[in-house]
Amino acid sequence: MTELTERRYFSPSAFAELAAHERKSWWFRSRNAVILWALGKHCSGFHRYLEVGCGTGFVLEAIREHYERAELSGSEYFEEGLVHARQRVPSARFRRLDATAMDDKACFDVIGAFDVLEHIEDDEKVFANLARAIVPGGALLITVPQHRWLWSAVDDYACHVRRYTRDELVSKVVRTGLEVEYVSSFVSLLLPLMWLSRLRAKKAVVGPMSEFKIPGWLNAGLEGVMDLERLLLRIGVRFPVGGSLLLVARKR
């Protein structure tokens, strides 16, 4: 089976619209803040970093701002995404890459994959490829959508193959030989609102960018709730449920 039939894609033309929404969206801004917190807490001394499925480079740009001396690399299946990533982070190295065919060995201190694996049927092959590419002592950072009961038209538009359970994500990472160091749900305080929104999406016609096209006051309010949630994560709270999962694993 070819890669094109294994992976569910959204339109490459969506990258331009995505890039236009990311800087203002509570979701992308809050996820960046969570990723940066996890990176600083678990992997602050890294030198070589790779983001797999870097999209438009929004996360990589934030990492560059905080880790100026790190050697940053990004990979993406679509050249349309890399066009934006190269503009955002001109100092990083980029390549077009099919993650299921990745063959790097012990090259990176940290690898990040943020809302990527849910698009790939053979995700276990990608987990194995990522684990092989990390140096001993290095780390893997992952975010994925959580809870199958949250599935809606939004997932269909995003071309998701799955929403993960915590046990599923942990077991797939452990089978690669990595040791899970940290796992928590996030977008947890907003879960009731998210469920209502997804319930509505099951009954109404929604567009692929509908979740980002909201009033400014609501966007600011949602980001404020996520700021509070991140504070709770920082003081040690681990949420059992939430719209997304964050996992950090170590190669011992």
MOBEL-V30658 format. One line per field, one symbol per residue. psi: psi as a letter, one per 40 degrees, with the letter a starting at -180 (. if undefined). A space follows every 50 residues. Layout:
BEGIN
psi=???
END
This chain:
BEGIN
psi=hiddedhhiihdeedddddddddehddddddddddddddddefdeidhhh hhfebeedddddddddgdeihhiiiidhddddddddddgdeihiihhhde eheihfdidhhihhfddeehdgddddddddddehiheiihhhiiiihdee hadddddefidihiidddddddddeeeihhdhhiiafddedddddddddd ddeihiidedeegiidddddddddddddddddddeehhhdiidihhhhii h.
END
